[in-house]
Amino acid sequence: MLGYLAKESTHGYELYQLINTDLAQIWHLSMSQIYNILARLENKTLIRAEEEVQENQRVRKMLHLTESGRAHFEAWLFKPSPCSGRALRIEFLTRHYFMQRLHPERIPQMISEQILQIEHDLTVIESMQQKIDASDFYNSSAVQLKIDQLHTFQHWFNQLQQEQST
């Protein structure tokens, strides 16, 4: 939500519509979830709401990103995602979406940094794998699954990097 507000102030319902069209394959949020998140963001002073009085209609809140909200959002935007399947599938794709909208020139750097993060995590997990007893089926299998997933993501990011450079 902070990413949408980084571009322009808007209303909660418009945020709901944007999320459910632009990010429909990534995020599935109901109106009540959106308003709960907005209330938490306002309590943390990451956003502020101004009431708009409209003739013959309900009072609407215009949502604005605060300076601390912008700093919080940009710290998140410019940092590689954790290398779990969920984080790469949801967080990275969301970050990529907002990077495309706000700082498209930084996308190649974003992808390169994420690839480096995956390579680092692969090194760490592969060293963990060497310390697991071969007879420990469940831990050995779990670590191998993490390694296989990271290799799959690594392949996908390399393809994304090639597509972005053309």
Secondary structure per residue as TSV (DSSP state, phi and psi in degrees):
chain	resnum	aa	ss	phi	psi
A	1	M	-	360.0	-36.5
A	2	L	H	-61.5	-34.8
A	3	G	H	-63.6	-40.8
A	4	Y	H	-65.7	-41.2
A	5	L	H	-72.4	-20.0
A	6	A	H	-66.7	-27.8
A	7	K	H	-86.1	-43.6
A	8	E	-	-164.3	151.9
A	9	S	-	-69.8	150.0
A	10	T	E	-159.8	-176.8
A	11	H	E	-102.8	160.4
A	12	G	H	-58.0	-42.5
A	13	Y	H	-65.4	-37.0
A	14	E	H	-66.3	-36.1
A	15	L	H	-61.7	-44.6
A	16	Y	H	-56.0	-46.9
A	17	Q	H	-64.3	-42.4
A	18	L	H	-62.0	-46.6
A	19	I	H	-62.7	-41.6
A	20	N	H	-80.8	-2.2
A	21	T	H	-111.2	-58.4
A	22	D	H	-68.1	-35.7
A	23	L	T	-119.8	27.8
A	24	A	T	-61.0	-30.7
A	25	Q	T	-82.4	-7.2
A	26	I	T	-111.6	-48.0
A	27	W	-	-114.1	139.5
A	28	H	-	-128.1	92.9
A	29	L	-	-121.9	136.8
A	30	S	-	-85.5	168.1
A	31	M	H	-58.1	-43.1
A	32	S	H	-65.0	-36.6
A	33	Q	H	-65.2	-41.7
A	34	I	H	-59.1	-48.2
A	35	Y	H	-68.1	-32.9
A	36	N	H	-65.7	-43.2
A	37	I	H	-63.6	-43.8
A	38	L	H	-61.4	-39.5
A	39	A	H	-63.0	-42.2
A	40	R	H	-64.4	-41.4
A	41	L	H	-64.0	-37.4
A	42	E	H	-69.3	-40.5
A	43	N	H	-62.6	-31.6
A	44	K	T	-86.4	5.0
A	45	T	T	56.2	31.8
A	46	L	S	-86.5	-23.5
A	47	I	E	-135.2	162.3
A	48	R	E	-133.1	150.5
A	49	A	E	-117.9	135.5
A	50	E	E	-117.2	130.1
A	51	E	E	-76.1	136.0
A	52	E	E	-112.7	124.3
A	53	V	-	-94.2	126.8
A	54	Q	-	-119.5	143.0
A	55	E	T	-64.1	127.8
A	56	N	T	60.6	21.3
A	57	Q	S	-136.6	168.7
A	58	R	-	-66.0	158.0
A	59	V	-	-71.9	132.3
A	60	R	E	-113.5	151.9
A	61	K	E	-101.9	123.8
A	62	M	E	-89.0	124.9
A	63	L	E	-98.8	134.8
A	64	H	E	-127.9	144.9
A	65	L	E	-81.4	132.3
A	66	T	-	-85.3	170.9
A	67	E	H	-62.0	-41.0
A	68	S	H	-68.6	-31.7
A	69	G	H	-65.7	-40.7
A	70	R	H	-64.9	-43.3
A	71	A	H	-63.0	-43.0
A	72	H	H	-62.1	-45.8
A	73	F	H	-63.2	-47.0
A	74	E	H	-67.5	-33.8
A	75	A	H	-61.4	-41.6
A	76	W	H	-68.4	-43.6
A	77	L	H	-62.8	-38.6
A	78	F	T	-94.8	10.0
A	79	K	S	-110.8	135.0
A	80	P	-	-59.2	148.1
A	81	S	-	-74.1	151.7
A	82	P	-	-59.1	153.6
A	83	C	S	-94.5	48.6
A	84	S	S	-101.2	156.9
A	85	G	H	-56.5	-44.3
A	86	R	H	-64.9	-45.9
A	87	A	I	-64.0	-40.7
A	88	L	I	-69.7	-38.2
A	89	R	I	-72.3	-39.9
A	90	I	I	-99.6	-56.1
A	91	E	I	-68.2	-49.3
A	92	F	I	-60.6	-46.5
A	93	L	H	-61.9	-35.8
A	94	T	H	-67.2	-44.4
A	95	R	H	-61.3	-43.0
A	96	H	H	-60.4	-42.8
A	97	Y	H	-57.9	-48.7
A	98	F	H	-72.9	-32.7
A	99	M	H	-62.7	-41.5
A	100	Q	H	-61.7	-39.2
A	101	R	H	-74.8	-35.2
A	102	L	H	-108.8	-36.2
A	103	H	-	-142.0	62.2
A	104	P	G	-58.8	-27.3
A	105	E	G	-67.1	-17.0
A	106	R	G	-94.3	-0.6
A	107	I	H	-61.1	-45.8
A	108	P	H	-57.5	-41.3
A	109	Q	H	-65.1	-41.2
A	110	M	H	-58.9	-46.2
A	111	I	H	-66.4	-43.6
A	112	S	H	-60.2	-42.8
A	113	E	H	-65.4	-36.1
A	114	Q	H	-69.2	-38.7
A	115	I	H	-61.4	-43.9
A	116	L	H	-60.6	-39.3
A	117	Q	H	-64.9	-41.5
A	118	I	H	-63.8	-44.6
A	119	E	H	-61.3	-41.5
A	120	H	H	-62.0	-48.3
A	121	D	H	-64.0	-36.6
A	122	L	H	-61.3	-42.6
A	123	T	H	-60.6	-45.2
A	124	V	H	-63.6	-46.6
A	125	I	H	-69.1	-38.1
A	126	E	H	-65.3	-33.5
A	127	S	H	-71.3	-32.6
A	128	M	H	-64.1	-41.6
A	129	Q	H	-58.6	-38.4
A	130	Q	H	-66.4	-22.1
A	131	K	H	-90.5	-7.4
A	132	I	S	-88.2	131.5
A	133	D	-	-62.1	134.8
A	134	A	T	-59.5	-25.3
A	135	S	T	-81.5	-8.4
A	136	D	-	-85.5	79.6
A	137	F	H	-55.3	-48.6
A	138	Y	H	-69.6	-46.9
A	139	N	H	-67.3	-40.1
A	140	S	H	-61.9	-43.9
A	141	S	H	-65.7	-41.1
A	142	A	H	-63.8	-42.7
A	143	V	H	-67.7	-40.3
A	144	Q	H	-63.0	-39.0
A	145	L	H	-61.9	-43.4
A	146	K	H	-60.5	-43.0
A	147	I	H	-62.9	-46.3
A	148	D	H	-62.6	-41.1
A	149	Q	H	-62.6	-44.3
A	150	L	H	-65.5	-35.5
A	151	H	H	-64.2	-39.3
A	152	T	H	-63.8	-45.7
A	153	F	H	-64.3	-39.3
A	154	Q	H	-59.2	-44.3
A	155	H	H	-61.3	-45.5
A	156	W	H	-62.6	-43.4
A	157	F	H	-66.5	-36.7
A	158	N	H	-63.3	-40.7
A	159	Q	H	-64.2	-43.6
A	160	L	H	-60.6	-41.1
A	161	Q	H	-62.7	-42.0
A	162	Q	H	-64.8	-42.6
A	163	E	H	-64.1	-39.6
A	164	Q	H	-68.8	-27.4
A	165	S	H	-85.6	-8.9
A	166	T	-	-96.1	360.0
